[in-house]
Amino acid sequence: MKIIQKEMPLDFNLFLFGDDHEGSILRYDAGWTQLVKIMNGRYEGLTSSHNFGIDHGDVIEAITVDDKRYDGLITKQGQILQEISMAKKHRETIKKKLLLIMEGNHPEKLWRFGRITEDVCQALGVDYGTWDAIVQYTHNGKLLFNHFCSHGYGTINSTLPDTHDRATSMKRSLRKKFQRKTANCLLNTMGHTHKLIVCPPESELLLTPGKKNKLKQSHSAAIGTEDFIPFNDRWYVNTGSFYRTYGEGISGYAERAGYDPVELGCAVALVRKGRLKTVKEIYFD
């Protein structure tokens, strides 16, 4: 766990992405190119200097010959050093925009050889986020809001037959993963599952006594600086991935395990006048 402060402008775009899996031929190279182009350009009315990002980990595939997932096709023998090199190269043009790079379960498998993700961070001059991190966004030293980010854990799946019910079930699972982690994080994000899910706050109607003995109605809405933010007032995001379930003429471990296809993409949080306004999905072409 790391707790870190980041001084930010009042208006900024925060790109939330991860699970790059550098080195796999199932990596969606065009998606990474698209993300880099967006981050280095004008987006949602702001110039590129207002674009920032958090990489949620699994920067390399990290599958070696002694791994049960190794097949010699999706990843090849002796290419770990190449994966590390390419992970650094592909982040070179956005390294000044990256606030953190999180750990991941794929490079974690190779910790016996060293901390690969931390090495990538040091080479790029980007803060290493460990597995979980709390980022405190500030402006002129004043807190805007707290963000709990993680590489992630477990799975998020549903076998319900109805599409709406299935989506609702997975959103519920995502929210549950965060509810006992922190008390005052307005934004909560994780990677790992490769799902792209955004759960906005669910505001509730509140009635309070007003002037002249009349009831006044309002809605719950967290600003982001409270000591405790109700669970329903928080944002929850699963940050998508660059990893294709299926490839032409090959069968990767995700396909062999029977995983369903996932959306290739990421999310972006839009902060305006110091307030987290919304979180949008970005789907890769």
N, C-alpha and C positions, 0 to 999 in steps of 0.2 A: 504494500500500500504506500502511495505517495500522496502528500498534500502539497499543492503548489499554487502560487498566485500568478496570474497573468494580467498585466496591465493592458487594457484594450481601449479602442475608440468606442464612442457611444453607439455607432452604427457599424455592424460587421456581419459577415456571413461565416458561419462555422460549418465546414464540411465534415461529415461524420461517415467514415468509411473504414474498410479493413478486409482481412482475409484475401490478401493478394495472391498468396501461394506461388510466389516466384519460382520458376523451374519446372512447373507442371505444364504439359502441352495443353491441358484443359484450362489454363489461365486465359482469361479473355483480354488479350492485349489491347484490342480496340476500346474496351471500356476504360482501361487505365489512361490511354491517350486522351479519351474524351474528358475524363475527370481533370487531368492536368491542364488541358486547354481551357476548361471552364474556370479553374482556380486562377489561371494566369490572365484571365480576361475580365471584362466588365460583367457583373452578375447582379440581377435584381436592383438595378439603379446605383450600384456602388462600383468603384474602380477596383482593380486587382489588389491594391494595397490594403483593402478592407476584407480580403478573403483569407481565412485561416482554416486549418484542418487538424483533426485528430485521427491518427491511424490506429485502428483498434487491434492490430497485431496479425500474427501468422504471415510475416513478411516473406517467408520462404516455405517451400513445400517440405524440405527436410526429411525426405524418405530415403533411407539407405538400404543396402541389400539385406540387412538383417531385420528389416521391418516387414511384418506380415502383409503389408499393403504393397510392397515392392513387386513390380512386374516387368521391369526392364523396358517398358514402352512409355507409360505416362511420365515416369521419372527414370533417369538413366544412372548407371553406376558412375561414381566419381565426379559428380557435378555440384556437390554442396558448395565448394568455394566459388563456382561460377554463379550459383544462386545468390550468395551473399553479395558478390560484386554487382550483379544486376539489380538487386534490391537497393543498393546505394545509388547506382546510376539512374534508375528510374525516378528517384526522389530528389535528384540534384536540383532540378528547376523549381521545386516547390519547398525546399528545405527551410527557407526563411519563413514560410507560412505555416509550417508544422509546429504545433504547440507541444505535442507528445506523440510518441510511438509506443504502443502497448506491447506487452509480451504476447506469446501465443503458445498453444499446446503443441504445434508442429515444431518450432525451433526448440521448445522445452525438451523434446525427445532427445536432443543432442547436447544437453547441458554438460554431459560428461566431457565434451570437447571445449566447452567455454560458453559464455553467455552471448549468443549470436545476435539477438535483438539489441542488447545493450551495446555491442560492438558497432552495429549499424548506426545506432543513435550517436555514439561518440564520433564516428567518421563524418556524420552529417552536421554535427553541432546541434542536435535536437534532444530535448529532454526525454529520458527514458521513463516511461510511465509505470513500470512494473506490471503486475497483473490487474490490480485495481488502483484507481487514483481519484482524488477529489480535486477538481480544478476550481479555484475561486477567481472569478472574473471581476476585475476592478477597473475603475476609471478615476484617475487622480487620487488613487488610494481608497476610494469608496467602493464597497461591495455592490456589484450588480446582481449576481446570482451565483449559486454553487452548482457544480456539475459532477455527478458521479459517473465515471466511465470505467469500463472493464473490457478485457478480452471476451469474457463470458464463460458460461458454464452450462453443462447439461444439454438438453434438447428442447425444442419447441415444435411440437407436432400435434395433429388432430386427425382422427379418422372419421369424424362426423360426416355424413353424406351431403348435407346441405352446405353450399359454399359460404353463405353468411354465417351460419353456426360455426363452421370450421374456422373462419377468420376471427370470430369473437372469442372462441376457445383459445386460440393461439395468443391473442392479445391479453387474455386473462393470465395465461401462463407467463408471459413476459413481465407483466406487472408484479406477479407474485415473486419473481426472482429478485426484485429490488426492494420490496416493501420493508424488509428488516435490515437493510444495509446501512442507511443513513436517515437522519431526521430532517435535514433542511436542504436537500438537493432538489432544485426545481427541474433540472434536466438529468435524466438517467439513461445511459446508453451502453450497449454491449454488442460485440460481434459474435464470432464462433459458430452460430447455428446456420449462417449464410442466409437467413431469412431477412427480408426487408419489411419491417413493421413499424408503424408510427402510431402511438397511442396518445392522443391529446388529453388535456385535463377534462374531467367531467364535472362541470360546475353545477352547483345545487342552488335552488331557490332558498333565500333566507328572508324571514320577516322579522323586523325589529320595530319597537315603538318609536314613532316619530313625533313631530310637533302636533299640538292640539289633539292629543290622544288618538292619532291615526297611525295605522301600521304602514311601514315603509318597506318596500320589497327591494332586494338586491341579490346579487349572485356571488358565491364564493369564488375568489380568484387570487392566487398567490402572486405577490410582487417578485419574490425571490430572495428577500433579505430576512425573512422570518426565521426565528429559532427553530420552529417546527412547521413544516409544510404538510398539510393533510395529504394522504396518499392520492386522493382523487384530484388534487390540484397540481399534480406533477406531470411532466412529459416523460414518456418511456419510448425508447427507440432501439430496434434491432437493425444493425447498420448494413445489411446486405453483404454482397461479396463479388469477387471477380472470377469465381470458380464455376465452370460449367459442369452440370451433372452429366451431360452426354456429349460425346465427341464423335465425329464421323469416322467410322471404321475401327473404333477402339472401345473398350469398356473399362472405365476407371473404377476405383474402389467405391465411389459413391453410387455408381450405377449397379455394381455387383451387390451392394448392400441393400438395394431396393429403395433408395431415397427418391423422393419426388423431385421434379425440376423446381428450381428456385429462380426468383427474379434476380437478374444481374443488375446491380445498381448500388446506390448509397443514399444518404439523407443529408439535408442541409438545414441548419437552424438559422433563422433570420432574426437578428437582434437590431432593434431600432430604438433610438433614444434611451438606450440602456435596458430596454425591456425585451424579453424573449417573446416575440410576436407569434411565430409559427414554426413548424418543422415540416419540410416538404420532402417527398421522395424524388430521386433522380434515377430514371431508368436508362440504362446504357443502350445505344442503338445497336 
